[in-house]
Amino acid sequence: MWLFFIYRPLKQPILQGRRMKLKHCLAICSSIIALSACDVIKDQAETTPGPDRKLDVLLDAELASIRASLPTKMADEFDLTNVRRTGKDVTYTYQFHTQKHKASNFDVEAGKKVAIPELCDTKATREYLDAGYRFVFTYLFKDGSDVVVKIIAADCK
């Protein structure tokens, strides 16, 4: 959309004189710089600092590696479609493909019983939990509903 606003002045007849050409050039360059800044601000918002900057860098690298191979089939019924970190939230997003699974029949407690020992007993993920990160699992269903499950260090008993 923003290309339209940059392209339109270029389509109009060029006004006489160096001063007008310079003003148009500066206006176009300013627009490009301002729009680039919007992208930088958006990128920073998606990777806001978590509790530990060194762990942020490590975790972001791990998530980028996972993201490169997405979507990943987890079972016949669902895929891992996204992973990201925003501040201290490490989010894994799963998409179900069948009508059989819905938010109304999703057993959150059974899911936690599987996820908590896996996260708490694994050295790397336990380090993130102990540093204040939260693991957030978002399940998206074919009917448009979703379930969000959060695991924090206090869940490790």
N, C-alpha and C positions, 0 to 999 in steps of 0.2 A: 504494500500500500504506500509506504513512504517513498518508493521509487517514482510513483506517479507525481509526487510533489517536486521531486528533483528534476524529472524528465520534462514536465510541462514548461518551465521557464526556458529550457533549451529549445523547445519546439517553436516558441514565439520568435518573431523576427528580431535579429540582433540590433540593438539600438546603436546609433552612431556614437563614436567617441570612446576613448580608452577608459574614461572614468566610469561609464555605465557598464562596460565589459568587466572591469575590475570589481564593481559592486556585485554584479551577478555571480562572478566567480567566488567571491568571498561569501556570498549568501549560500551558494551550493556547498562550499567546503564546510561552513558552519553547520549546515543541516546534517551533513554526513557525520561530522564529529559529534553533534548532539545525539543523533540516533545511535551511533556506536557506543556512546556513554550509557544509553538505556540498556543495551545488551550487557555491558559490563556490570551495571547495577543489578540486573536480573540474575546474572551468573553468581555474583557475590551473595545474593539473597538465598540461593540454593545451597551454598556451601558456607553458611555462617559458622563461626567458630563454635566448637563444642567445648567440653570441659578441659580437654588437654590437647594443645596444638600439635604435639608430636604424634599423638594417637590419631588426630584428625587427618594428618597427611598419610599415615599408614592405612587407615580405614578408607579414605577416599581412593587410594591407589587400588586397594582390594576390590572396592565396589566398581571402579572403572573397568577392571579386568572382567568382572562378572557381567557388567553391562554390555561389554563387547560381544558376548555370545548370546544375548537375549533376543527373542524369547527362548526359554529353555523348558522343554517338556518335563514335567515333574511326575506325572502319572497320565493315564488315559484321559482323565477328566479335567486336568488343569495344568497351566503353565506358569512359570515365573516370568513376569513381563517387565518388571522394573525393580531396580535397587537404587537407593539414594540416601544421602545423609543431609539432614537439615539441622544445624546446631547439634544437639545431643540425640536427636532421633535418627535411628538407622532403620529405614523403611524398606521392607520387601513386599512387593505387590504381586499377588497371584490372581489369575483369571480362570474361572471355571467355564467349561464349554458345554455342560449339559444342563437341562432343566431340572434334573434330579436334585441337584444341590442348590439350596437357597439359604438366605440369611436366617429364615425362620426355623430351619432344621439343622443348622450348623452348630455343633457341640463345642463351644468355646472352651469349656473346662477340660474336655478330652484333649483338645489341641494344646492347651497349656501344660497338661501332664506329659506330653511328648516334648514340647519345646523347652520347658524350664530345665529339665535335667541335661538336655543337649547343650543348651547355652551355658548353664552354670558349671557343668563338668568339663567343658572344653576350655583349656587354658587361655587361648586368645580371646574368645568371646567373654569369658569371665573377667579378664583384664578390662575390657571395654565397659562391662556392667559396673565393676568396682570403681571405675573412673567417672561414673555418672551418666554413661550413655544408656539409652533405652532402645530396645529392639521392638519395632512396630511391624506387625504383620497385617497387611490389608488384603482381604479376600473379596474379589469382585465377582458377582454372580451374573448369570445370563439374563436374569429378569431385571437387572439394573440396581439391585440392592447390594450392600456391602457389609462386611464385618471387620472391625479393627481390634486387634489383640495386641496389648502392650506388655512387654516383659521388662522388669527393672531388677536391680540388684537385690532389693528386699524380697523378691520372689524366690531367691536362692536360699533354701533353708537347710 
